[in-house]
């Protein structure tokens, strides 16, 4: 059987049969894939053009390998996770996959930021060719990631300020935000989200939808969005609940760094 020079070959089937003592004849099938790793090694995903951006990536080699792996996985997902057809490794992914790739790396752009990134690529060659660019290669993706990601990650102190401004103080001295207030703010402030979008996001964050934003093998059913949100989110959300249970931050994020002062409480109106 010939190899696929693009990295993935057609599957082969190994059939085993035998007879169990005193029982019926058994027949088993095992699917095997032919691999041509040289197709990946010489592929332009590792092109030298992206080297100029590597010093701007934390962890450099580790993060670059993660980005490359996500780039390949994105192509597999587009071709169908459960597909048994030969895989075709490309050097580019559609612009529509930019949000998924960015989120996989821990950068969660707003709709406006996504639109800006896509427009930056789409019209990058329009003046010369009159044609819109509809896909992006690894080098362009790394450039977009480096240029658009936040300089400073969200911190406990930032969330403390938000809870101090939006929440109320309990008898135990803890700031909490009611579920209804939090959902109302998410649906009316900044870039408003629909109830269905909120339900989908919270099912992912809380592990009820482990496949990710848009599951590869099924679609999100938002018919009972309100009920889902009420079942998943407690009536009152504290800072600890929001950070650890919802956002999934590690326990080390629960306490401020040594010597750090908590933000001042806002004065009562």
Number of C-alpha atoms within 10 A of each C-alpha: 8 7 13 17 15 20 21 20 20 16 15 12 10 10 10 10 10 10 10 9 7 6 7 9 10 10 10 9 10 9 10 12 13 16 17 15 14 11 16 18 12 12 15 16 21 17 11 9 12 17 14 11 17 16 10 13 14 10 11 14 12 11 14 19 13 14 19 16 12 17 22 18 15 19 20 16 14 12 16 14 13 10 10 12 12 16 17 15 20 16 16 19 20 15 19 13 16 21 19 17 20 21 12 14 14 10 16 16 18 12 11 10 14 18 12 13 20 23 15 13 19 17 16 14 13 12 9 8 10 9 12 14 18 15 18 21 17 20 19 16 23 23 15 18 18 15 13 16 16 12 8 6 10 9 11 19 16 12 15 19 16 13 20 21 14 16 21 15 12 10 7 6 8 14 20 21 22 17 16 15 14 14 18 14 14 16 16 11 9 9 11 13 16 14 18 18 16 20 25 22 15 19 20 18 17 15 12 14 16 11 12 16 17 13 13 13 10 8 9 14 10 15 10 11 17 13 11 18 20 13 10 14 19 13 13 15 20 17 20 20 16 16 19 15 15 18 13 14 14 10 10 9 14 14 12 13 12 6 6 9 9 13 12 9 11 10 7 4 3
